[in-house]
């Protein structure tokens, strides 16, 4: 897998019974198929835990949500200590360009989740936004929000 614009991780990998490479997801506590998108997701998860201070037990990975009676799956959702969702992350493969459609995808998830912060990453480029739900505006941030900032 290629080097990303995220801190390196010590990944546990193995081959499954069909010879496909898997990586151990410390949040889901299981091995999952290692795709380019999963490589980005695992790096971003470790970045959140080790650099941004998010407790692993307050992060959910690849869970379903309902939007307009359709089931959708977000990549990463972090919760505050009080149980309120606060940060959603959409991960893409490094070869996927971050376009308006990618932002629209995470914004659609946020119509249901109503978090105050969101991120989009392909492992090379990362975009962070603060959502003001009252004013219905968003602001791009220079850096990723830390857990301490979101857990006020």
C-alpha positions, 0 to 999 in steps of 0.5 A, a space after each residue: 500500500 502506498 505512503 499516505 499524508 498521515 502518520 505511519 501506523 503499525 498495521 497487523 495484516 494477514 492473508 485470509 483463506 482465499 489469499 486476500 490481504 486483511 488488516 486488523 481494525 482496532 476499533 471494530 476489533 477484527 480483521 477486514 479486507 485491506 482495500 486502498 480505502 480501508 488503508 486510508 480509514 485505518 490511518 485516519 482512525 489511528 490519527 484520530 486516536 493517537 494525535 487528536 485524542 479521540 477515545 477509541 471507545 467513542 468511535 464507530 466505523 462503517 455503521 448504517 444510517 437511514 436517509 430518506 428511507 435508504 440505508 447508507 454507511 458512513 466511514 467514521 463517526 466519533 461521539 462526545 463523552 456525553 454520547 452526542 455524535 460530534 465528528 463524521 469522516 468520509 474516507 476515499 481511496 488515494 486515487 479518488 479525487 476529492 470533489 463536490 460529490 464527496 462533500 455532498 455525500 458526507 453532507 447527506 450523512 450529516 442531515 441525519 447525524 447533525 454533527 458540528 464537524 466533518 472531514 473528507 480524506 483520501 489519505 493525501 488531502 484532508 478537508 475539515 469543516 465546522 458546521 453552524 446549524 443555526 446559521 446553516 453555514 460551514 467554515 473550512 478549518 486549517 487543522 483537524 479538530 481535537 477531541 478536547 475541542 469537540 468535548 466542551 
